[in-house]
Amino acid sequence: MENMRDLQDSVIEQLEHDINKIMMLMEKMNGHLNQQDPLYEDLLNTQLFGLSRVVDFLVRLKLLSRIEGKSIMNNLEITISKSHETFKVS
């Protein structure tokens, strides 16, 4: 079972890496695109959809619990919302 735990830890680490890439992409887009721009929305939605599919796949493989998967996606959406608010204020 230790190998399974190591695998699950690796899964979480990789998801965190993917989330960081999404956040970096958002920061770069904020400097070049208006958040109301359809391209901005399409890029962000595509990234979130892709990540949600990965999370769903990992849940089906039982490498991630459904609760962990929902928590990851909810936390990312909250972070993105806060980022949007910060960008609007500045």
C-alpha positions as CSV (number, residue, x, y, z in Angstrom):
1,M,0.0,0.0,0.0
2,E,3.0,2.3,0.4
3,N,3.4,2.3,-3.4
4,M,-0.2,3.4,-3.8
5,R,0.3,6.3,-1.3
6,D,3.4,7.3,-3.2
7,L,1.5,7.2,-6.4
8,Q,-1.3,9.3,-4.9
9,D,1.3,11.8,-3.6
10,S,2.7,12.1,-7.1
11,V,-0.7,12.6,-8.5
12,I,-1.4,15.5,-6.1
13,E,2.1,17.0,-6.9
14,Q,1.4,16.9,-10.6
15,L,-2.0,18.5,-10.2
16,E,-0.5,21.3,-8.2
17,H,2.0,21.8,-11.0
18,D,-0.8,21.9,-13.5
19,I,-2.7,24.4,-11.4
20,N,0.4,26.6,-11.1
21,K,0.7,26.6,-14.9
22,I,-3.0,27.7,-15.2
23,M,-2.4,30.5,-12.8
24,M,0.8,31.6,-14.6
25,L,-1.2,31.6,-17.9
26,M,-3.9,33.8,-16.2
27,E,-1.3,36.3,-15.0
28,K,0.2,36.5,-18.5
29,M,-3.2,36.9,-20.1
30,N,-4.2,39.6,-17.5
31,G,-1.3,41.7,-18.9
32,H,-2.5,41.4,-22.5
33,L,-6.2,40.7,-22.6
34,N,-9.3,42.2,-21.0
35,Q,-11.1,39.6,-18.8
36,Q,-14.2,40.3,-20.8
37,D,-12.4,39.4,-24.0
38,P,-13.9,36.1,-25.5
39,L,-10.4,34.8,-26.1
40,Y,-9.5,35.2,-22.4
41,E,-12.7,33.4,-21.4
42,D,-12.1,30.6,-24.0
43,L,-8.5,30.0,-22.9
44,L,-9.4,29.9,-19.2
45,N,-12.5,27.7,-19.8
46,T,-10.4,25.3,-21.9
47,Q,-7.7,25.0,-19.2
48,L,-10.3,24.5,-16.4
49,F,-12.2,21.9,-18.5
50,G,-9.0,20.0,-19.2
51,L,-8.0,20.0,-15.6
52,S,-11.5,18.8,-14.5
53,R,-11.3,15.9,-17.0
54,V,-7.9,14.9,-15.5
55,V,-9.3,15.1,-12.0
56,D,-12.3,13.1,-13.0
57,F,-10.1,10.4,-14.6
58,L,-8.0,10.2,-11.4
59,V,-11.1,9.8,-9.3
60,R,-12.3,7.0,-11.5
61,L,-8.9,5.3,-11.1
62,K,-9.2,5.8,-7.3
63,L,-6.0,7.7,-7.2
64,L,-7.9,10.7,-5.9
65,S,-11.0,10.7,-3.8
66,R,-14.1,12.5,-5.1
67,I,-13.9,14.9,-2.2
68,E,-10.3,15.7,-3.0
69,G,-11.2,16.2,-6.6
70,K,-14.0,18.6,-5.9
71,S,-11.9,20.4,-3.3
72,I,-9.1,20.9,-5.9
73,M,-11.5,22.3,-8.5
74,N,-13.4,24.5,-6.0
75,N,-10.2,26.0,-4.6
76,L,-9.0,26.8,-8.1
77,E,-12.2,28.5,-9.0
78,I,-12.1,30.5,-5.7
79,T,-8.5,31.5,-6.5
80,I,-9.4,32.5,-10.0
81,S,-12.4,34.6,-8.7
82,K,-10.1,36.4,-6.2
83,S,-7.6,37.0,-8.9
84,H,-10.3,38.5,-11.1
85,E,-11.4,40.8,-8.3
86,T,-7.8,41.8,-7.6
87,F,-7.2,42.6,-11.3
88,K,-10.4,44.7,-11.5
89,V,-9.3,46.7,-8.5
90,S,-5.8,47.4,-9.6
